[in-house]
Amino acid sequence: MPVRRPRPSKSVEDERAPKKVALEPNAVFDKSDKHGAIDLHDLYKRCVLESDKIRRLKNIQRHEEQGALEDIIWPFLKQNFDSKDYFHACHLLVLFVSHHFAEGAYANESFFFESVSHSNDDLAAIEKFLSTILYKTEQSDFDLQTQIVHFLDVALCRSGNRDDELFQGILLHVSGIHLWHWMPDRQRELELKKSAGLRRKFAGSTKGDNKIWIVNNLRTILNLLEGNSKFGALVKFKADETIDLPEDSVDIPPGVWLFLHRSLELLIDLLSMASSRFFLVAYLNSIDFSVRCRLAVGNEFAVPENLRLVQYLLTKINSLLAFPIQDSNHRSLSKIDVLSMHHARATTLQKMAHRHYPQELQQVIYAGVGLLCGQGSINVSYLERFFVGFSDKNLAHLLYRMRLIPESDESQSRETMLQILSYYLSIPPYPTDQLKLYPLYPTEEVLWDLSIIPASSSQLRPTQVLALPKLNAQYLSFQDYLIRNFELVRLESAYDIRSDLVDAIRRVRPVLRQSSLEEDETITLKTEFNGWSRMALELVEPMNIIEVRPPKLGETTSAQVTAEFTVDLERCGASIRGEWEELGEFDNLFLVTLDASKMNGAQAPLMKDYHLQHGAHKMWDTDKEKRVPDEEDGSFPKRFGVVVIRGCMVMQVRDEHGTILSDPGVSIPDKQKGSTKKIFRVAMDTCQYSSDSKLGGASDLYKSFNLVVRRHGRENNFKSILETIRGLTEGAGSISRVLPKWLQSILLGAGDPKSASYNSDNMKSYALHTVGVNKPTDYLDFGDTFLDQKHLRASFPEQKIKLDGNELTGDGDSIDGRPRSNFKIRFSQDLENGSEKQLVEAVSLPFPKDISGNPVPFTPAQVEAVRSGLSPGLTLVVGPPGTGKTDVAVQIIASLYHSFPTQRTVIITHSNAALNDIFTKVMARGDIDERYLVRLGAGERDLDTNSDHDFTKIGRVAYSIQRRGKLLEKVQCLSESLGISGKAQRGADGSSSYTCESADYFRKLHIERKKLDFESNARKAGLSSDGDDVTEIFPFTSYFQTKGVTLTQAREHFGAIDGIFSELAEYRPFEMLRSQRQRSDYLINKQARVVAMTCTHAALARSNLIKLGFEYDNIVMEESGQMLEIETFIPMLLQKGSSDESVSGRSRLKRVSRASET
């Protein structure tokens, strides 16, 4: 992928800041150290008019890196509105910004987007620049128009902030109420009838003399697609034919293709943002954009790459136009809402038919609305039967009366009018229903379609437009957010799978050989393998489909498709055989059909030829004979005879004797241990099998597999992650009950991130009205965050500090000579003497014995991060490596543990190494009881702590059982010391005779009574001072083996005994839960207070945690900058939300802390 260039340091930014000097037209800029003596005219000549393309690109790159934009172009644009070279400066700005981002940089790294302020001068310069570049350029100059479109796309999508002046300025030219002035009158009237506010807003807008830019851009797009330009039609074909033509058969220059791609990309981004979508959707529907594009490019995907990319982009536009959302208020529409809306449209058609054509359209009038809507249909054949014998003239009048066409134009073809009516009536497939039909395993068609799975940065040209969903600053809904992430994860996993398959196929080296001579003396050719791969094996026998279960009620795909195939491990070495034998249930495999007779024997294309063919402008100074890597070569299937690729999941593995090897704990007889044949029973992808069956020949296709490929386990969990995202999409409506309100708008890009800060008015109001959240005026338990009073003073340098009611002056006292203390702190306003300083009220608490505690002297910024992490809201800890982010995260975890004993905290990291680091530091502190710590997933074996037990579920259960035994032994000794039981009551092995249940009875009957007797006797004897000797009346002298006991010591001993019984009460369920799984589930769901896992394991384990009823209140993410966006989203959804009938109706999640390097 494109490499991100490092941002300049602050000193460099200052050096490159625009100079505030008066500039004359064509003034000379003396920048000899950077640009030389060069003026704007020379810059334009070098970067635009230079005829040599490579030299021109080098000039652009050099001047862009040296800061020509900020030193020359932008100052000129701000101060020379009337210059004859003003247009040239506008052209250069667009050119430099476009080049900046074509090279792979981010929007916030551009000087232009960082430096533009809200000053009147900058706003005036922006408006003048936009009006010049958008309306005073030739529409036929496709290179310049492409750069303009790219500039607009970058500017709009860099933030999507509605309050941003640049965003608002551009939005006026691409969307907004002004756009409706160019809609057909009758369609506009229909839209304005929906809202009085819209009518007032439209009445206050002006049409202007010229069409706004987006109208002209859309007209150019349609002219190119429909063949109304000088280039003619894109390609001549029938509507439903497969477009299988060579790339050069479409006579359109590469620059025009790039303009089409960039313009459609901008349209997708505009429709993907709620702030720009509303007016644009109405306008596109009024000009029948979707219908006209479909008629122009057809329904079948083309073979030429440029045309195929156009079709992919148009498909995304159609999906966005039909996305289930109420654009006026951004409310998501349910499937029932969508059905009702289209049924209402069908009813409108029936009413119009009954009013104007009661005799001619009786079939329409009396048809069911479901038949008229034709759910998900893109073919008009279902409508044609309703309009048989109905004239084209009457059909045009009917559509005119329904406001579907601007005028009763009889020149439109019948097919076009029926397409318009079909688009209006037909119910689009609901996004979640579409997702259910997506195969989770990639096929050969997807794997080598470079339009949707692009090549790496070495092959990808800088100007390439990708048909990939973008994770922009704004999303339409959580459903939209999840669908985009699902598609990206699916394609990312397919990219990795392609590399693994290519490596395995290349290593096995398929060849074509004569296998046998038939009776009729015909020669049979067969594909064999000359090489070998440790990740691939040849199938011994053709695969058999064992069972195809019928679809479940309401579904269209088979419930399950089961198949079997056999491999032989005889030729494998011991280590490789062991790897294959480790395959078990839920592992994913790939079945491949290789046909050596279809290999063309060609080499991979030269990389320079590939880039020249696709219009790239990379300069190849070396390695001119370097070829495209096989992993990136779209012709690889033809070169190696790849015919079919399908994925499957292992259900069962058995040997040739029928012994099921995948069952845990299975014992294999000695005589069968030498068996090398393994039979795999697998579950095929039901969606893919249904698609193959519809095309016919599915049985033969699945029998043709001759190679099975496995992948490493750590890379092979993509299917479970995709299933998790798909499951979230189906329940997207419940996400609003799982996530707190203050976080939802931020995730969707509609809210201000500052509103989720603990000190914002929004979060203060939330804290006041939410149970289990510390109020703004409450004390925060910072615990051992501060090493001493001196550290406390240094952590709040600008605040007034009161410690235990006394003002802390100076630098505070050092810890030397004084016991260390824990601190609780409350923050308030210092009202004395009218001061506006913040008052820090601290209370010192005894420091616990026998623990090391926090050893880090936190800086004021780190203390502020701990304070934010303890408060409700969103906490972001950002800093380069070595700045103590992990120490801050550990301190937040420990403070939450002590401050909120009834709450659970979830720790999420990107890697097991980071999880190990956190656990090591948590255990080194010694103040968190390890029985409350549990770790899910792998990697715990690398944990280096002083604990005798691992922190996995099994290890925690074992620790609990062992700890229970030790405590019951103490209860037994206590009972024996009181003479209640003797050694004869012990078990045969000397174990305690008590259980947790009987120990509780023992406490109630004997211990509590003796404690009450002790207190009564102490009062009678007048023993009330802490130092009074109470040895004679202390009931547990024998157990503690003490000679003298004071009143204080006696009560400490009572506390120790109470601790034994209270801890035993936590282990009591383990006596009733017999299976290991039940005990593990109880430990996670009830006992653990700190649960840690990686983001990958969170995605894999979500469904199981939801079934358990897992709940948590706080989440701390480490290494969040290394995670995918969806990997940070799923961990926040590991619990069910409150039901609609809940009294509070609030999410349980209260605090989200994220630590990252960026």
Secondary structure, DSSP 8 states (H G I E B T S, - for coil): ---------HHHHHHTS-------TT--EEETTTTEEE-HHHHHIIIII-S-HHHHHHHHHHHHHTTHIIIIIHHHHHH-TT-TTHHHHHHHHHHHHHHHHHTT--GGGSHHHHH--SSHHHHHHHHHHHHHHHHSS-TT-HHHHHHHHHHHHHHHHTT--TT-HHHHHHHHHHSSGGGGGGS-HHHHHHHHTT-HHHHHHHHT----SS--HHHHHHHHHHHHHHT-STT--S----TTS-----GGGS---HHHHHHHHHHHHHHHHHHT-HHHHHHHHHHHHHTTHHHHHHHHH-SS--SSHHHHHHHHHHHHHHHHHT-SEETTTTEE--HHHHHHHHHHHHHHHHHHHHHH-TTTTHHHHTS-HHHHH-TT---THHHHGGGTT--HHHHHHHHHHTTSSSS--TTS-HHHHHHHHHHHHS----HHHHHHTS-SS--HHHHT-TTTS---TTTS-TT---------S--S-HHHHHHHHHHHHHHHHHHHHHHHHHHHHHHH-EEEEEEEE-TT--EEEEEEESS-BTTEEEEEEEEEEEEEE---TT--S-SEEEEEEEEE-TTS-HHHHHHHHT--TT-EEEEEEE-GGG-------BHHHHHHHTT------S-TT-B--GGG-TTHHHHHTEEEEEEEEEEEEEETT--BTTSTT----GGGTT--EEEEEEEE-HHHHHHHHHHS-HHHHHHT--EEEE--GGG--HHHHHHHHHHHHHTGGGHHHHS-HHHHHHHTT-S-GGGGSTTSHHHHHHHHT-TTS--TTS-EEEETS-SSHHHHHHH-TTSEEEETTEE--TT---STTS--EEEEEEEEE--GGG--SEEEEEEEEE--TT---------HHHHHHHHHHHSSEEEEEE--TTSSHHHHHHHHHHHHHHH-TT--EEEEESSHHHHHHHHHHHHHH--S-GGGEEE-SS-GGG---S-SS--SHHHHHHHHHHHHHHHHHHHHHHHHHTTSS-GGGS-TTS--S--HHHHHHHIIIIIHHHHHHHHHHHHHTT--STT-B-TTT-TTHHHHT-S--BHHHHHHHHHHHHHHHHHHHHHTHHHH--SHHHHHHHIIIII-SEEEEEHHHHHHHHHHHHHHT---SEEEESSGGGS-HHHHHGGGGSS----TT-SS---S--EEEEEE--
